Amino acid sequence: MDSTLLAAEGGEEKTNNFLIPNGTFFVELIIFLVVLGVIWKFVVPPIRAVLDERAERVAKTTDDNHRAARAFADADAKYRGELMDARGEAAKIRDAARGEGQQILDQMRTKARQESDAIQKQADEELQAQARKVASDLQSGVGPLSDTLANRVLGVDANGSDKASLADQTGRV
């Protein structure tokens, strides 16, 4: 029944098979290939040139970064070396200054001791001279004083008379 209906409707049978391409497909394929060829010929080369240039710049920048990192590492190592040398030299200078300061301090102590010893020696000499002078003064004064005291104890006058005669002369006993 179905085949009679089909024959009655159209009069002829249409064979529509989607697996078999028709003319539209080929025209679209040709237009696509032309557009693809134009894009490949005129659009891709400038884009590829820009991308190649960009890749070169990136490579150059990377290379520059590596060189800069190496230069920084070298400069940092040199800086650290110089810093260590400077610290060593500063330590040597500091030690030399301490040694020199200690020498000056020792010299000043020695000089102060010498001056102190000289002043003490001079003071000792002055005291000894004063002691000798006082001793000689006392010795020179002790002789007549002891004679006078002995005469009084003995009752003899300095002139050679005895106490009784002296008492008679003065009227005292």
DAGIGI-V365850 format. One line per field, one symbol per residue. phi: phi as a letter, one per 20 degrees, with the letter a starting at -180 (. if undefined). burial: + if it has 16 or more other C-alpha atoms within 10 Angstrom, else -. A space follows every 10 residues. Layout:
BEGIN
phi = ???
burial = ???
END
This chain:
BEGIN
phi = .ffffffffd nceedddfee fdffffffff ffffffffff edefgfffff ffffffffff ffffffffff ffffffffff ffffffffff ffffffffff ffffffffff ffffffffff ffffffffff ffffffffff efgfffffff fffendefeo eefffffffe ncd
burial = ---------- ---------- ---------- ---------- ---------- ---------- ---------- ---------- ---------- ---------- ---------- ---------- ---------- ---------- -------+-- +---+++--- --+--+---- ---
END
